[in-house]
Amino acid sequence: MKKIFLALALFGMTTAPAVAEGFKLTSSQIAPGSKIGAEQVFNGFGCTGGNISPELKWSGAPKGTKSYALTVFDSDAPTGSGWWHWVIFNIPADTNGLAKGAGALKSKLLPEGAVQSRTDFGKPGYGGPCPSKGDKPHRYSFTLHALKTDKLPLDMEASAAMVGFYLHLNTLSKAVLMANYSR
């Protein structure tokens, strides 16, 4: 039994994506560890933010990167499974950032071929933070995945869990920008 557990643990360790040295995700609107500003906060559920996705830039992707995916996740949401705020995949490998406001479905600011799929708001596109009033600060992980495939075989109706499954299979490395928000 111990040998089986050890083998499974070692398999898990070898299949997890590595963090490529120098692979970085940054934003001019969100500093690492800072509070997310009103411009990026959701407009609904009692929140009155701008619901504008932040500008994001990245560099230092690992060799072999064929495309990118970006997810924004709140692990502190009181759902038992967190909350997916933004899911984008099939971002071409020659892309090094997303413009401010790219998360709006009608913005036409995403690179050609990129797909935004369903979030936990029930539809594709960016949905900003909006934790319950008085709750502790929630942590928001902006995670950029460098992928070893040109495209994920999914469309805008794909759930965040389905996208996550394909990300798990295809991620070479990740770059994370963590910020927080409370009200």
N, C-alpha and C positions, 0 to 999 in steps of 0.2 A: 504494500500500500504506500509506504514512504517513497519507494522508487517511482511509482506512478505519479505521485504528487510532485516530486522533484522534477520529473521529466516534463510534466505539464507546466510547471512554473518556469523552467528553463525555456520551453517552447514559447510561452507568453512573453518572456523577456527578449527573445530574439526576433519576434515578429512585431514588436512595438516600434513605431517610427522613431528615428533618432532626431535629436535637435541638431540641425546643421550649425556649426560654428559660423557666426556672421549672418545667419538668416534672421532678418529683423522686420518687424511690422511697426510702423509709427503713424502718428496723426498730428496735424497741426491744431486740431480741435480738442484732442483728448491726450493728456499726459499720463504716462504709466502711474497707476495708483491714485490718480486724482478723481475728483467728483465729476461726473458727466454733466455738462452744461444744459441749460433749458432748451437750447436749439435742437439737441438730439433726443430730448425726452418725448415720450408718447403723448399724443393729443387725444385723450379718451380715458375711460375708467377713472375719472376724477383728476387726471393729470392734464395740464394745459401747456405742454411743450410744443416745439415746432415740428417734431417728428421728422427731422432732416438727418439722413445718414451722414456720418462724418467723412471727411476726406481721409483716405488711407494711402500710405506709400509703403513699399517693401523693397528689399534688396538682399543680396547674398543667397539666393536660392541654390539648393544643391544641384550638382551635375545630374543630368537625366530628367530634370523637371520638364514635363510635357504640357501641364496645365495647372491651374490653381483652383481652390475652392475656399470660400470664406464663410465662417459661421460666427454668430454672436449668441452666446448662451448665458443665462442666469441660473446658476446652480442653487441659489438661495430662494428661488420662487417656492411658495408653499403648496406645491402640487404633488410632491413625492417623486417627481421626475424632472424638476427644473423647468425652464421655459426657453424655447428657441425664438430669438428676436429677428434673426436674419440668416438666410441660407442662400448662397450663390455658388454655382459650380460651372465648369467648362469655361473658366476664364483663361484666355490664351496665354501660353508661356512667355510671349514677348511683352506682356503687360507688367507694369511695375507700380500700379496704383489704381485707386478708384476715386473719381471726383466726388466732392461734396454734393449730396443730393442724388447720387446714383441709385439709391435704394427705392426711389419713387418709380413705380412701374411705368409711368408715362414720360419719364425724364429723358430717355434715349441717351443716357450718359454711361451705360455699361458698354464694355468692349463687345464687338460683334461676336455672337455665338454664346456669350455668357447667359446663364439661366438662373433666375431667382425662383425658388420653390416655396412651398407652403411653410409658414411658421406656425407657432402656437396661437397666433391671432386668427388662424384659419385661412389665410391667404398669402400669396407671395408678396415680397417686398419688405422693406425695413420697417420694423416696429420698435420704437425706442423704449427705454426703461419706464416703468410705472409701478413700483412696488407699493404695497399697502401703506397708507399713511401711518406713521409711527413705528413701522417695522424697522429692524436693524438695517444698516446699509447693505444693499445687495451687491454682489460682485458680478461684473459683466466681462466675459472672456471673448475678445475679438481674436479668433484663431484663423490664421491663414495656413492652408495645407498645400504643400508642394506635392503634386501628384505625378505618378509614373505612367499615366494614361492621358491621351489627348482629350477624351470625353468620357463622362459617366453616361450610361445608357438610361437616362432619366429625363423627365420633363418638369414643367412648372407645377404639376399636380403631385409630385413626389413629396412624401412626408419628410420631416427632418430626420426621423429614425432611419428611413430607407437611404437617404443621402449619407447619413452617418455610417451605415453598413458598408457602402461603397468607398467611403473615405478610409475606413479602417483597412480595407483591402488594398488601397492604392496610394496611401500617403508615404512619401519618402521622408518628409520632415515637416515640422510645424514651427510657426512663429506666433507668439501670443502677446497681445496687448491687453492688460487687465486694468479696469477702472471700476468705479463704484457709483452708486446713487441711492439716495434715500430722500424721503419727504416727510 
